[in-house]
Amino acid sequence: MRRTLAGIALAVTSMVALSFLIPLALLVREQARNRATTTAEQRAAALSPVLALTTQRTDVQQAVSELGSSDQLVVRLPDGNLLGTPHAPHDALERAVRRRETLTVDTADGWVYLQPVVLQGDRVAVVEAFVPAADLTRGVAASWGVMALLALGLVGGSVLVADRLGARVVRSSRSLKSASLALGSGDLDIRVQPDGPPELQEAGAAFNTMADRVLDLLAVERELVADLSHRLRTPLTALYLEADRMGSTPSARRVAEAAGQLESELDSIIAAARTPLAPARPARAATAAAKACDLAEVVAVRLDFWSVLATKQRRPYERSLTPRLVPVALPEDDLAAIVDALIGNVFRHTPEGTAFAVRVERAERHVILTVDDAGPGVADPDAALTRGMSITGSTGLGLDIVARASHAADGELTITRAPMGGARIRVSFLLADAAGADGARR
């Protein structure tokens, strides 16, 4: 923008300066020529009274000497004799004598003025006034130089002023851009100092207002999450009581174990919601800082957990876990939540007795988790991946959590048709050793 404003100022000021400079330069040159020719005409006219009184050679020479221009004044006497060296062409001189008219002639050496003087007895004398070419342009170069310097000063000053104004605008714009990027990356405390033109000052004030509003909304949202999680403790307590009434049966133990796990999750949610807001780290940095966990091991543990319910609902299932280590730069709790979300979708959205399969494969740089089922499938995968939207009436948070976690680990989530006839959900994660190699190269 600074370069653009400076270019505009340079173009506009240059055109204005040239529109005045060119006519003024021509006028100065014309004035210098007029001054020199007028002086020559005046000297020639000063000899006319002398010639009217006498045509003696000595008297005329004395008069020319007194005018101080003996080298520029030439007199042709009526008898044809010349006093001085003529510069006018011979035919022009004869024409002035014959026609008795005043002539001006431009020659290679300068400018010549011929003034005939009619004397008694019908005699004609001619006074020649010569102006050298250097005298015709005397002072013109200096005047043009002064005008050029003034024009350059005017153009340079306008460009400098435009650059300063542009620098102010650019500085304000860059400050607003940096603040926007910082806010987008999670720095909620960033604010700008409104500066620059009124429009940018208003934009800066609007940005500060928006940042304050975002901070307020996030605080309210975290409070709502904490309150909602706290309210879930009431039915959780009822679940504990119900498990106590069931005695020491295996079902009661499973219910108590699930309730304990749920209570632990609620405590974590409440603690996270109550934690003061802090600048968020980029997803790549967060995954790099997380302790690597073996995805196959986590899947095996969670399959054992879901196998009890699968047996109760008569759901046949298959597992295929790679024997190789597949470390993923995500916390174990996050990986468990991902596996639970994928397997839980099968139990929630397919009828009892529907088969499913879970497979973990290791590729060159990624590990792929695949969950197939023999249910009705997903008619609109895009809608299923939209947070808050679901074709089955759920909140859509489960797949959203999985998608965000896979993206944080440089992977992706895809939904296709499984060979079993239902949905196939494939989630890829960048292997932790591959991520470490990329970081070392960076």
C-alpha positions as CSV (number, residue, x, y, z in Angstrom):
1,M,0.0,0.0,0.0
2,R,2.9,2.4,0.8
3,R,4.3,1.8,-2.7
4,T,0.9,2.3,-4.3
5,L,0.3,5.6,-2.5
6,A,3.8,6.8,-3.3
7,G,3.3,5.9,-6.9
8,I,0.0,7.7,-7.1
9,A,1.5,10.8,-5.5
10,L,4.5,10.7,-7.8
11,A,2.3,10.4,-10.9
12,V,-0.2,13.1,-10.0
13,T,2.5,15.6,-8.8
14,S,4.6,14.9,-11.8
15,M,1.7,15.6,-14.2
16,V,0.8,18.8,-12.3
17,A,4.5,20.0,-12.3
18,L,4.9,19.3,-16.0
19,S,1.7,21.0,-16.9
20,F,3.1,24.2,-15.3
21,L,6.8,23.7,-16.0
22,I,6.7,23.2,-19.7
23,P,4.7,26.4,-20.5
24,L,6.7,28.4,-18.0
25,A,10.0,27.2,-19.5
26,L,8.9,28.2,-23.0
27,L,7.8,31.6,-21.6
28,V,11.2,32.1,-19.9
29,R,13.0,31.4,-23.2
30,E,10.7,33.7,-25.1
31,Q,11.2,36.5,-22.6
32,A,15.0,36.1,-22.8
33,R,14.8,36.4,-26.6
34,N,12.4,39.4,-26.5
35,R,14.7,41.2,-24.0
36,A,17.8,40.7,-26.2
37,T,16.0,41.8,-29.4
38,T,14.4,44.8,-27.8
39,T,17.8,46.0,-26.6
40,A,19.1,45.6,-30.1
41,E,16.2,47.5,-31.6
42,Q,16.7,50.3,-29.1
43,R,20.4,50.6,-30.0
44,A,19.6,50.7,-33.7
45,A,16.9,53.4,-33.2
46,A,19.4,55.5,-31.2
47,L,21.6,55.8,-34.4
48,S,18.8,57.2,-36.5
49,P,19.0,60.8,-35.2
50,V,22.8,60.7,-35.7
51,L,22.4,59.7,-39.3
52,A,19.8,62.3,-39.9
53,L,22.3,65.0,-38.8
54,T,25.5,63.6,-40.3
55,T,26.8,60.8,-42.4
56,Q,30.4,61.5,-41.9
57,R,32.2,58.2,-41.2
58,T,34.1,59.5,-38.2
59,D,31.0,60.9,-36.6
60,V,29.0,57.8,-37.1
61,Q,31.8,55.6,-35.7
62,Q,32.0,57.8,-32.6
63,A,28.3,57.4,-32.1
64,V,28.5,53.6,-32.4
65,S,31.4,53.6,-30.0
66,E,29.4,55.6,-27.4
67,L,26.6,53.1,-27.6
68,G,29.1,50.5,-26.5
69,S,28.1,47.9,-29.2
70,S,30.7,48.4,-31.9
71,D,30.8,44.7,-32.6
72,Q,27.0,44.3,-32.8
73,L,26.1,47.5,-34.7
74,V,26.9,47.9,-38.4
75,V,26.0,51.0,-40.5
76,R,25.7,51.0,-44.2
77,L,26.1,54.6,-45.4
78,P,24.2,56.1,-48.3
79,D,27.3,55.8,-50.5
80,G,27.5,52.0,-49.9
81,N,30.4,52.0,-47.4
82,L,30.0,49.8,-44.3
83,L,31.1,50.7,-40.8
84,G,31.7,47.3,-39.1
85,T,31.4,43.7,-40.2
86,P,27.9,42.9,-41.4
87,H,26.1,39.7,-40.3
88,A,23.0,40.0,-42.5
89,P,22.9,38.3,-45.9
90,H,23.7,40.7,-48.8
91,D,20.3,40.3,-50.4
92,A,18.5,41.2,-47.2
93,L,20.6,44.3,-46.8
94,E,19.9,45.3,-50.4
95,R,16.2,44.7,-49.9
96,A,16.2,47.0,-46.9
97,V,17.8,49.7,-49.0
98,R,15.7,49.2,-52.0
99,R,12.3,48.8,-50.3
100,R,13.1,50.9,-47.3
101,E,11.4,48.4,-44.9
102,T,12.5,47.1,-41.5
103,L,13.7,43.5,-41.6
104,T,14.6,40.8,-39.1
105,V,16.7,37.8,-40.1
106,D,17.6,34.6,-38.2
107,T,21.1,33.4,-39.1
108,A,23.3,30.6,-37.9
109,D,25.2,33.0,-35.7
110,G,22.2,34.8,-34.2
111,W,19.5,37.4,-34.9
112,V,19.9,40.4,-37.2
113,Y,17.8,43.6,-37.2
114,L,17.9,45.9,-40.2
115,Q,16.4,49.4,-39.9
116,P,16.6,51.8,-42.9
117,V,17.0,55.5,-42.3
118,V,15.8,57.8,-45.2
119,L,17.9,61.0,-45.5
120,Q,17.7,64.1,-47.5
121,G,18.0,63.8,-51.2
122,D,16.3,60.4,-51.1
123,R,19.3,58.8,-49.7
124,V,19.0,55.6,-47.6
125,A,21.3,54.5,-44.8
126,V,20.8,51.1,-43.0
127,V,21.5,50.3,-39.4
128,E,22.2,46.6,-38.6
129,A,21.8,45.4,-35.0
130,F,23.2,41.9,-34.4
131,V,22.4,39.7,-31.4
132,P,24.5,36.6,-31.0
133,A,22.8,33.3,-30.4
134,A,24.2,33.0,-26.9
135,D,22.6,36.4,-25.9
136,L,19.2,35.2,-27.2
137,T,19.2,32.4,-24.5
138,R,21.2,34.1,-21.8
139,G,19.9,33.1,-18.3
140,V,17.5,30.5,-19.8
141,A,19.5,27.5,-18.6
142,A,19.8,28.8,-15.1
143,S,16.1,29.6,-14.9
144,W,15.2,26.1,-16.2
145,G,17.5,24.6,-13.6
146,V,15.8,26.5,-10.8
147,M,12.4,25.5,-12.0
148,A,13.5,21.9,-12.3
149,L,14.8,21.9,-8.8
150,L,11.6,23.4,-7.5
151,A,9.6,20.8,-9.4
152,L,11.7,17.9,-8.0
153,G,11.3,19.3,-4.5
154,L,7.6,19.5,-5.0
155,V,7.4,15.9,-6.3
156,G,9.8,14.6,-3.7
157,G,7.8,16.3,-0.9
158,S,4.5,14.9,-2.1
159,V,5.9,11.4,-2.4
160,L,7.4,11.7,1.1
161,V,4.1,12.9,2.6
162,A,2.2,10.1,0.8
163,D,4.8,7.5,2.1
164,R,4.4,8.7,5.6
165,L,0.6,8.5,5.3
166,G,0.9,5.1,3.7
167,A,3.2,3.9,6.5
168,R,0.7,4.9,9.1
169,V,-2.0,3.0,7.3
170,V,0.2,0.0,6.7
171,R,1.3,-0.1,10.3
172,S,-2.3,0.0,11.6
173,S,-3.3,-2.7,9.1
174,R,-0.4,-5.0,10.0
175,S,-1.2,-4.5,13.7
176,L,-4.8,-5.5,13.1
177,K,-3.8,-8.5,11.0
178,S,-1.3,-9.7,13.6
179,A,-3.9,-9.3,16.4
180,S,-6.5,-11.3,14.3
181,L,-4.0,-14.1,13.7
182,A,-3.1,-14.2,17.4
183,L,-6.8,-14.3,18.4
184,G,-7.4,-17.1,15.8
185,S,-4.5,-19.1,17.3
186,G,-6.0,-18.8,20.8
187,D,-4.4,-15.7,22.4
188,L,-7.6,-14.3,23.9
189,D,-5.8,-11.5,25.7
190,I,-4.6,-9.9,22.5
191,R,-5.9,-6.3,21.8
192,V,-5.0,-3.6,19.4
193,Q,-4.3,0.1,19.9
194,P,-6.6,1.9,17.4
195,D,-4.4,4.0,15.2
196,G,-4.3,5.3,11.6
197,P,-7.2,6.8,9.6
198,P,-10.6,7.0,11.2
199,E,-11.8,3.9,9.4
200,L,-8.9,1.8,10.7
201,Q,-9.4,3.2,14.2
202,E,-13.1,2.1,14.0
203,A,-12.0,-1.4,12.8
204,G,-9.5,-1.6,15.7
205,A,-12.1,-0.7,18.2
206,A,-14.6,-3.2,16.7
207,F,-11.8,-5.9,16.9
208,N,-11.3,-5.2,20.6
209,T,-15.1,-5.3,21.2
210,M,-15.3,-8.6,19.3
211,A,-12.4,-10.1,21.3
212,D,-14.0,-9.1,24.6
213,R,-17.3,-10.6,23.4
214,V,-15.6,-13.9,22.5
215,L,-13.9,-14.0,25.8
216,D,-17.2,-13.5,27.6
217,L,-19.0,-16.1,25.5
218,L,-16.2,-18.7,26.1
219,A,-16.4,-18.0,29.8
220,V,-20.2,-18.5,29.8
221,E,-19.8,-21.7,27.7
222,R,-17.3,-23.1,30.1
223,E,-19.6,-22.3,33.1
224,L,-22.5,-24.0,31.3
225,V,-20.4,-27.1,30.7
226,A,-19.2,-27.2,34.3
227,D,-22.8,-26.7,35.6
228,L,-24.2,-29.4,33.2
229,S,-21.4,-31.8,34.2
230,H,-22.1,-31.1,37.9
231,R,-25.8,-31.7,37.4
232,L,-25.0,-35.2,36.1
233,R,-23.8,-36.2,39.5
234,T,-27.4,-36.6,40.7
235,P,-28.3,-39.5,38.3
236,L,-24.8,-40.9,38.9
237,T,-25.4,-41.1,42.6
238,A,-28.7,-42.8,41.9
239,L,-26.8,-45.3,39.7
240,Y,-24.4,-46.0,42.6
241,L,-27.4,-46.7,44.9
242,E,-29.0,-49.0,42.3
243,A,-25.7,-50.9,42.0
244,D,-25.6,-51.3,45.8
245,R,-29.1,-52.7,45.8
246,M,-28.1,-55.3,43.2
247,G,-25.6,-56.8,45.6
248,S,-22.3,-58.3,44.6
249,T,-23.4,-59.8,41.3
250,P,-21.1,-59.4,38.2
251,S,-23.7,-57.0,36.7
252,A,-23.5,-54.9,39.8
253,R,-19.7,-54.8,39.6
254,R,-19.9,-53.8,36.0
255,V,-22.4,-51.0,36.8
256,A,-20.2,-49.8,39.6
257,E,-17.1,-49.8,37.5
258,A,-18.9,-47.9,34.7
259,A,-20.3,-45.4,37.2
260,G,-16.8,-44.9,38.6
261,Q,-15.4,-44.3,35.2
262,L,-18.2,-41.9,34.4
263,E,-17.6,-40.0,37.7
264,S,-13.9,-39.7,36.8
265,E,-14.7,-38.3,33.4
266,L,-17.1,-35.8,35.0
267,D,-14.4,-34.7,37.4
268,S,-12.1,-34.1,34.5
269,I,-14.6,-32.1,32.6
270,I,-15.5,-29.9,35.6
271,A,-11.8,-29.3,36.3
272,A,-11.1,-28.4,32.7
273,A,-14.1,-26.1,32.5
274,R,-13.1,-24.3,35.8
275,T,-9.5,-23.8,34.6
276,P,-8.9,-20.2,33.6
277,L,-8.8,-19.6,29.8
278,A,-5.2,-19.8,28.4
279,P,-3.8,-19.3,24.9
280,A,-4.4,-22.4,22.9
281,R,-1.4,-24.1,21.3
282,P,-1.5,-25.1,17.6
283,A,-2.7,-28.7,17.0
284,R,0.7,-29.9,15.8
285,A,2.5,-28.6,18.9
286,A,-0.2,-30.1,21.2
287,T,0.1,-33.5,19.6
288,A,3.9,-33.3,19.7
289,A,3.8,-32.6,23.4
290,A,1.5,-35.5,24.2
291,K,2.9,-38.8,25.4
292,A,2.7,-41.4,22.6
293,C,0.4,-44.4,23.2
294,D,0.0,-47.7,21.4
295,L,-3.2,-47.5,19.5
296,A,-3.5,-51.3,19.2
297,E,-3.2,-51.8,22.9
298,V,-5.9,-49.1,23.7
299,V,-8.2,-50.7,21.1
300,A,-7.7,-54.2,22.7
301,V,-8.6,-52.8,26.1
302,R,-11.7,-51.0,24.9
303,L,-12.9,-54.0,22.9
304,D,-12.7,-56.1,26.1
305,F,-14.9,-53.5,27.8
306,W,-17.5,-53.5,25.0
307,S,-17.4,-57.3,24.5
308,V,-19.6,-57.8,27.6
309,L,-22.4,-55.7,26.0
310,A,-21.8,-57.3,22.6
311,T,-22.3,-60.8,24.1
312,K,-25.5,-59.6,25.9
313,Q,-26.9,-58.2,22.6
314,R,-25.7,-61.2,20.6
315,R,-23.5,-59.1,18.4
316,P,-20.7,-61.2,16.7
317,Y,-17.6,-59.1,16.2
318,E,-14.2,-59.5,14.7
319,R,-10.9,-58.0,15.7
320,S,-7.7,-57.7,13.7
321,L,-4.9,-55.8,15.5
322,T,-1.4,-55.4,14.1
323,P,1.3,-57.1,16.3
324,R,3.6,-54.2,15.5
325,L,3.9,-51.1,17.7
326,V,1.7,-48.3,16.5
327,P,2.5,-45.3,18.7
328,V,0.2,-42.2,18.3
329,A,1.0,-38.8,19.8
330,L,-2.3,-38.6,21.7
331,P,-3.1,-39.2,25.3
332,E,-4.5,-42.6,26.2
333,D,-7.7,-41.0,27.4
334,D,-8.2,-39.3,24.1
335,L,-7.6,-42.6,22.2
336,A,-10.0,-44.4,24.5
337,A,-12.6,-41.8,23.9
338,I,-12.1,-42.2,20.1
339,V,-12.5,-45.9,20.2
340,D,-15.5,-45.7,22.5
341,A,-17.2,-43.2,20.2
342,L,-16.7,-45.4,17.1
343,I,-17.8,-48.6,18.7
344,G,-20.6,-46.8,20.6
345,N,-22.0,-45.6,17.3
346,V,-22.4,-49.2,16.2
347,F,-24.4,-50.1,19.4
348,R,-26.5,-46.9,19.3
349,H,-27.4,-46.9,15.6
350,T,-27.7,-50.5,14.6
351,P,-30.2,-53.1,15.9
352,E,-29.2,-55.8,18.4
353,G,-27.5,-58.8,16.8
354,T,-25.7,-56.6,14.1
355,A,-22.2,-57.8,13.6
356,F,-19.2,-55.4,13.5
357,A,-15.4,-55.6,13.0
358,V,-12.5,-53.6,14.4
359,R,-9.2,-53.5,12.6
360,V,-5.9,-51.7,13.3
361,E,-3.3,-51.6,10.5
362,R,0.1,-49.9,10.2
363,A,1.0,-48.1,7.0
364,E,4.3,-46.5,6.1
365,R,3.7,-43.3,8.1
366,H,0.2,-43.7,9.5
367,V,-1.8,-46.2,11.6
368,I,-5.4,-46.8,10.4
369,L,-8.3,-47.7,12.7
370,T,-11.3,-49.2,10.8
371,V,-14.7,-50.0,12.3
372,D,-17.2,-51.8,10.0
373,D,-20.7,-52.9,10.8
374,A,-23.5,-54.8,9.1
375,G,-26.1,-52.2,9.8
376,P,-28.1,-49.9,7.5
377,G,-25.0,-47.7,6.8
378,V,-24.8,-43.9,6.5
379,A,-26.8,-42.2,3.8
380,D,-25.2,-38.8,4.1
381,P,-21.5,-39.0,5.4
382,D,-21.1,-35.2,5.2
383,A,-24.1,-34.6,7.5
384,A,-22.8,-37.3,9.9
385,L,-19.5,-35.4,10.2
386,T,-21.2,-32.0,10.9
387,R,-21.1,-31.0,14.6
388,G,-24.6,-30.7,15.9
389,M,-26.2,-32.4,12.9
390,S,-27.0,-36.1,12.7
391,I,-29.2,-38.2,10.5
392,T,-30.1,-40.4,13.5
393,G,-31.2,-37.6,15.8
394,S,-28.0,-37.6,18.0
395,T,-25.9,-34.6,18.7
396,G,-23.2,-35.5,16.2
397,L,-20.4,-34.8,18.8
398,G,-19.0,-38.3,18.7
399,L,-17.7,-38.3,15.1
400,D,-16.8,-34.6,15.5
401,I,-14.5,-35.5,18.4
402,V,-13.0,-38.3,16.3
403,A,-12.5,-36.0,13.3
404,R,-10.8,-33.3,15.4
405,A,-8.5,-35.8,17.1
406,S,-7.4,-37.3,13.8
407,H,-6.8,-33.9,12.3
408,A,-4.7,-33.0,15.4
409,A,-2.6,-36.1,14.7
410,D,-2.2,-35.2,11.0
411,G,-4.7,-37.8,9.9
412,E,-8.3,-37.9,8.6
413,L,-11.6,-39.5,9.0
414,T,-13.6,-41.0,6.1
415,I,-17.0,-42.7,6.0
416,T,-17.7,-45.3,3.2
417,R,-19.7,-48.5,2.6
418,A,-18.3,-51.5,4.4
419,P,-18.0,-55.0,2.8
420,M,-20.3,-56.2,5.6
421,G,-23.1,-54.0,4.1
422,G,-23.1,-51.2,6.7
423,A,-20.9,-48.3,7.4
424,R,-17.1,-48.3,7.3
425,I,-15.4,-45.6,9.4
426,R,-11.7,-45.2,8.8
427,V,-9.5,-43.0,11.0
428,S,-5.9,-42.4,10.3
429,F,-3.2,-41.1,12.7
430,L,0.3,-40.0,12.0
431,L,2.7,-42.4,13.8
432,A,4.6,-40.8,16.6
433,D,8.0,-41.8,15.3
434,A,7.1,-40.2,11.9
435,A,6.0,-37.0,13.6
436,G,9.2,-36.9,15.5
437,A,11.2,-37.3,12.3
438,D,9.2,-34.5,10.6
439,G,9.9,-32.2,13.6
440,A,13.6,-33.0,13.5
441,R,13.7,-32.1,9.8
442,R,11.8,-28.9,10.5
